[in-house]
Amino acid sequence: MRIARWSGPGGAGQGFVIGAAGEERVAAFPGGPTVTEVLASGLPEARRLYDRLDSSTGISLAEVTLLAPLVPASIRDFVAFEEHVEGISGSVDGKNEVVPEWYDAPTFYFTNPHTVRAAGEAVPVPESRRLDFELELAAVIGGVEGSDGTNLDPGRAAQHIFGYTIMNDWTARDLQAREMRVRLGPCKGKDFGTSLGPWIVTADEFDGFADAEGFLALRGEARVNGELVGEDLFSNMGWPPRELVAYASRNAVVVPGDVLGSGTVGNGGCLAELWGRGRDLPPLEPGDEVRLFVEGIGELVSTVGERVPVPGISRARTRKRRRA
């Protein structure tokens, strides 16, 4: 099942994407629930909704504009690919190596759920001259009867994965580098935009791609202005998705509508990794097209928008330190 949000001739809609490739239609959920409500109800209820759907209904996908497939409750972004970490390390200090602590647990940060962009939506450029994309697979959390989403083991965590979508974790590398020298961040290097889409594909559609540990052998590809710059398998993650969810829930909680990014794939999942391996590709500029493909989901296509002027802010004041 594919789940989407859209705007079109009849106004805003939320429901299923049905039909074969090239003949897709969007059809509203029977009874009119929202994507947020469907996620909270869980995957079994989504299946029941789909069974009630009149497959002869719907609007051609070509007649609507897709919105982001959900309004996230939160967005966690992991760094789960060893090869990506090697490449990024090379771009920072010239050494393609992984710090030992990376292997201990799947590290993540929280990014901004209020600047989510849809498929086809232009992403305004912040005050950056080193704009980058990141190809990721994102797990979308759904409700599970009898579970509060806290301290989940991997088996229980897998039940909370409602489905998957494609994620582009846009990054201003120059801002990120400055911020992280202060031992905090990424802040403004990340929170100006995250693209999600084009839709959510329910987790049961990926059963044939999963091995016994839950790793998904899905192919991912990244293209900039039509040129293939990266390709990898999501089974090259250091941890399978269910273990990312389990770790996120440790001494905390995951709730329906949470989005958990896999982190950037290796072998060219972003420009900075390629820079760290000696490839001289230019940063993204206004007008560039970034096309991300994930097997079993489809393509998330985005255009780099114009640079956005921002008001200035002064440097920190060095003040006499008073105690009284």
Residue pairs with C-beta under 8 A, 6 or more apart in sequence:
1 16
1 46
1 47
1 50
1 163
1 201
1 202
1 204
1 205
2 16
2 17
2 18
2 199
2 200
2 201
2 202
3 15
3 16
3 17
3 35
3 38
3 46
3 69
3 163
3 199
3 200
3 201
3 202
4 14
4 15
4 16
4 17
4 26
4 66
4 67
4 69
4 198
4 199
4 200
5 12
5 13
5 14
5 35
5 66
5 67
5 68
5 69
5 70
6 12
6 13
6 14
6 26
6 64
6 65
6 66
6 67
7 13
7 64
7 65
7 67
8 26
8 59
8 63
8 64
8 65
9 59
9 63
9 64
10 59
12 67
13 26
13 28
13 59
13 64
14 28
14 29
14 33
14 34
14 35
15 26
15 27
15 28
15 29
16 26
16 27
16 29
16 49
16 50
16 53
17 24
17 25
17 26
17 61
17 199
18 24
18 25
18 26
18 27
18 53
18 55
18 58
19 25
19 58
19 61
24 60
24 61
25 57
25 58
25 59
25 60
25 61
26 58
26 59
26 61
26 64
27 53
27 54
27 55
27 57
27 58
27 59
29 38
29 49
30 49
30 52
30 53
31 49
31 52
33 41
33 49
35 69
35 70
35 71
35 200
36 70
36 71
36 256
36 257
38 45
38 46
38 49
39 70
39 140
39 141
39 142
39 143
39 162
39 256
39 257
40 142
40 143
40 256
40 257
41 142
41 143
42 142
42 143
42 144
42 145
42 162
42 256
43 142
43 162
43 163
43 202
43 203
43 204
46 142
46 162
46 202
65 118
65 120
66 118
66 119
66 120
66 197
66 198
66 199
67 118
68 116
68 117
68 118
68 195
68 196
68 197
69 140
69 165
69 196
69 197
69 198
69 199
69 200
70 140
70 196
70 200
70 257
70 259
71 113
71 116
71 257
72 113
72 116
72 196
72 257
72 258
72 259
73 113
73 141
73 255
73 256
73 257
73 258
74 110
74 113
74 255
74 257
74 258
74 259
75 110
75 111
75 112
75 113
75 116
75 194
75 258
75 259
75 260
75 261
76 108
76 109
76 110
76 111
76 248
76 258
76 259
76 260
76 261
77 108
77 109
77 110
77 111
77 136
77 167
77 169
77 190
77 260
77 261
77 263
78 106
78 107
78 108
78 244
78 260
78 261
78 262
78 263
79 85
79 102
79 106
79 107
79 108
79 263
79 264
80 106
80 237
80 238
80 239
80 244
80 262
80 263
81 232
81 236
81 237
81 238
81 262
81 263
81 264
81 265
81 266
81 269
82 98
82 102
82 236
82 238
82 266
83 232
83 236
83 265
83 266
83 267
83 273
84 263
84 264
84 265
84 266
84 269
84 270
84 273
85 98
85 99
85 102
86 96
86 97
86 98
86 266
86 273
86 276
87 96
87 266
87 272
87 273
87 274
87 276
87 277
88 272
88 273
88 276
89 95
89 96
89 97
89 98
89 99
89 276
90 96
90 273
90 275
90 276
90 277
90 278
91 173
91 272
91 273
91 275
91 276
92 177
92 276
96 276
96 277
102 238
103 238
105 247
106 238
106 239
106 243
106 244
106 247
108 244
108 247
108 248
108 260
108 261
108 263
109 186
109 190
111 169
111 190
111 191
111 194
112 190
112 191
112 192
112 194
113 259
115 191
115 192
115 193
115 194
116 193
116 194
116 195
116 196
117 123
117 193
117 194
117 195
117 196
117 302
118 195
118 196
118 197
118 198
119 195
119 197
119 198
119 299
119 300
119 301
119 302
120 301
120 302
120 303
121 195
121 302
122 302
122 303
122 304
122 305
123 170
123 192
123 193
123 195
123 302
123 303
123 304
123 305
124 192
124 193
124 305
124 306
124 307
124 308
125 131
125 284
125 286
125 304
125 305
125 306
125 307
125 308
126 172
126 175
126 188
126 192
126 307
126 308
126 310
127 172
127 175
127 307
127 308
127 310
128 172
128 173
128 174
128 175
129 174
129 283
130 172
130 173
130 174
130 283
131 170
131 171
131 172
131 173
131 283
131 284
131 285
131 304
132 170
132 171
132 172
132 173
132 270
132 271
132 272
132 283
132 284
133 168
133 169
133 170
133 171
133 222
133 224
133 270
133 271
133 284
133 290
133 292
133 302
134 167
134 168
134 169
134 170
134 171
134 264
134 269
134 270
135 166
135 168
135 220
135 221
135 222
135 230
135 232
135 264
135 265
135 269
135 270
135 292
135 294
136 166
136 167
136 168
136 169
136 261
136 262
136 263
136 264
136 265
136 269
137 164
137 166
137 167
137 216
137 218
137 220
137 234
137 241
137 261
137 262
137 294
138 164
138 165
138 166
138 167
138 196
138 259
138 260
138 261
138 262
139 161
139 163
139 164
139 241
139 244
139 245
139 259
139 260
139 262
140 161
140 162
140 163
140 164
140 165
140 200
140 257
140 258
140 259
141 149
141 160
141 161
141 162
141 245
141 254
141 255
141 256
141 257
141 258
141 259
141 260
142 160
142 161
142 162
142 163
142 256
143 160
143 256
144 156
144 159
144 160
147 156
147 159
147 160
148 253
149 160
149 249
149 253
149 254
149 255
150 249
150 252
150 253
151 249
151 250
151 251
152 160
152 245
152 246
152 249
152 254
153 246
154 214
154 240
154 242
154 243
154 245
154 246
155 242
156 246
157 242
157 243
157 245
157 246
157 249
157 254
158 214
158 241
158 242
158 245
160 245
160 254
161 203
161 241
161 242
161 245
162 200
162 202
162 203
162 256
163 200
163 201
163 202
163 203
163 205
164 200
164 201
164 203
164 206
164 241
164 294
164 296
164 297
165 196
165 197
165 198
165 199
165 200
165 201
165 259
165 297
166 196
166 197
166 198
166 292
166 293
166 294
166 297
166 298
166 299
166 300
167 194
167 195
167 196
167 259
167 261
167 262
167 300
168 194
168 195
168 196
168 290
168 292
168 300
168 302
169 190
169 194
169 261
169 264
170 190
170 192
170 193
170 194
170 195
171 186
171 189
171 190
171 270
171 272
172 188
172 189
172 190
172 192
173 189
173 271
173 272
173 283
174 189
175 186
175 187
175 188
175 189
176 185
176 186
176 189
176 190
177 189
178 189
179 185
179 186
179 187
179 188
179 189
180 186
180 189
195 300
195 302
196 259
196 300
197 300
198 297
198 298
198 299
198 300
199 297
199 298
201 296
201 297
205 296
206 216
206 218
206 296
209 216
209 217
209 218
209 295
209 296
210 216
210 217
210 240
211 217
211 235
213 240
214 240
214 241
214 242
214 243
215 234
215 235
215 237
215 240
216 234
216 235
216 240
216 241
217 233
217 234
217 235
218 233
218 234
218 235
218 294
218 295
218 296
219 231
219 232
219 233
219 234
219 293
219 294
219 295
220 230
220 231
220 232
220 233
220 234
220 265
220 269
220 292
220 293
220 294
220 295
221 228
221 230
221 231
221 292
221 293
222 228
222 229
222 230
222 231
222 265
222 268
222 269
222 270
222 290
222 291
222 292
222 293
223 229
223 290
223 291
223 292
223 293
224 271
224 281
224 284
224 288
224 289
224 290
224 291
225 288
225 289
226 289
226 291
229 268
229 271
229 274
229 281
230 265
230 267
230 268
230 269
230 270
230 273
230 274
231 267
231 268
232 265
232 266
232 267
232 268
232 269
234 262
234 265
234 294
236 265
236 266
237 262
237 263
239 247
241 260
241 262
244 260
244 262
245 254
245 260
248 254
248 258
248 260
254 260
264 270
264 273
266 273
268 274
271 281
271 283
271 284
274 281
275 281
284 290
284 304
285 304
286 304
286 305
286 306
286 307
287 303
287 304
288 303
288 304
289 301
289 302
289 303
289 304
290 301
290 302
290 303
290 304
291 299
291 300
291 301
292 299
292 300
292 301
292 302
293 299
294 300
